[in-house]
Amino acid sequence: MTMEVRIDKWTWAMRIFKTRTVATEACKKGRVMIGDTVAKPSRTVKPGDIVKVRKPPVTYSFRVLNVTQNRLGAKLVPEYMENITPASEMHLLDVVRISGFVDRRKGLGRPTKREGRDLARFTDSMSDGADGWDFDFDFDDLDDNEDEN
């Protein structure tokens, strides 16, 4: 008798997803497939199945070698699954990883440390000494004159 395990539980146990909830949500959104069929969270997986997991921009492929319901240490994972993701998909991951730093256009995303220091320097210079207003008269005197009328 071959043992079968729910796909959401297996992907969590194999450390593909951090939590079981995230694994279940990925199944519900159609990001997990067994063979070429979208798998619901309750669908079972058995040794020999090919599981595809779409984590944009890459679709990972894994061959199930063995099943377990318990989360494994990272060193034990290769005994239970084999990563058969095509080299073209892994290359795509490298391209995205590299371009994330090179192609960031100015003004997009969070400020860099340098931009943060420049902003802090700018705002500090605005608040030094003056309150930011440049008037020759006092508002309090204006209010007193209105009360007399």
KAKAWO-V194063 format. One record per residue. N is the residue number from 1. BURIAL is b if it has 16 or more other ideal C-beta (glycine too) atoms within 10 Angstrom, else e. D_CENTER is the distance of its C-alpha to the mean C-alpha in Angstrom with 1 decimal. Layout:
# KAKAWO-V194063
N;BURIAL;D_CENTER
N;BURIAL;D_CENTER
This chain:
# KAKAWO-V194063
1;e;39.3
2;e;35.7
3;e;33.0
4;e;30.3
5;b;27.0
6;b;24.7
7;b;21.8
8;b;19.2
9;b;20.9
10;b;21.2
11;b;17.6
12;b;16.8
13;b;19.9
14;b;19.0
15;e;15.7
16;b;13.7
17;b;11.8
18;e;11.7
19;e;13.8
20;b;16.4
21;e;15.3
22;e;11.9
23;b;14.2
24;b;16.7
25;e;14.5
26;b;13.4
27;b;17.1
28;e;18.1
29;e;16.0
30;e;17.7
31;b;15.0
32;b;17.2
33;b;20.7
34;b;23.8
35;e;25.8
36;e;25.4
37;e;25.3
38;e;22.4
39;b;22.4
40;e;22.5
41;b;21.3
42;e;25.0
43;b;25.8
44;e;27.1
45;b;26.4
46;e;29.2
47;e;30.0
48;e;30.2
49;b;27.5
50;e;24.9
51;b;21.5
52;b;19.0
53;b;15.3
54;e;13.4
55;e;9.8
56;e;10.1
57;e;11.8
58;b;13.4
59;e;15.5
60;b;16.3
61;b;19.8
62;b;21.3
63;e;24.9
64;b;25.7
65;e;28.4
66;e;28.8
67;b;27.4
68;e;26.7
69;e;25.5
70;e;24.8
71;e;21.6
72;e;22.6
73;e;22.4
74;e;20.6
75;e;24.1
76;e;25.4
77;b;22.7
78;e;24.7
79;e;27.7
80;b;25.9
81;b;23.9
82;e;24.2
83;e;21.4
84;e;23.1
85;e;20.4
86;e;22.5
87;e;22.6
88;e;21.9
89;e;18.3
90;e;17.7
91;e;19.3
92;e;17.0
93;e;14.0
94;e;16.2
95;e;17.0
96;e;13.5
97;e;12.9
98;e;16.3
99;e;16.3
100;e;13.2
101;e;15.7
102;e;18.9
103;e;18.5
104;e;17.0
105;e;19.8
106;e;21.5
107;e;20.6
108;e;17.1
109;e;14.0
110;e;14.8
111;e;18.3
112;e;19.1
113;e;21.3
114;e;24.3
115;e;23.6
116;e;23.2
117;e;26.5
118;e;28.2
119;e;27.2
120;e;28.5
121;e;31.6
122;e;32.2
123;e;31.9
124;e;34.1
125;e;36.8
126;e;36.9
127;e;37.7
128;e;40.2
129;e;43.8
130;e;43.9
131;e;42.4
132;e;41.5
133;e;44.5
134;e;47.5
135;e;50.4
136;e;54.1
137;e;54.9
138;e;54.0
139;e;52.6
140;e;54.6
141;e;57.8
142;e;56.9
143;e;56.3
144;e;59.8
145;e;61.5
146;e;60.2
147;e;61.5
148;e;65.0
149;e;65.2
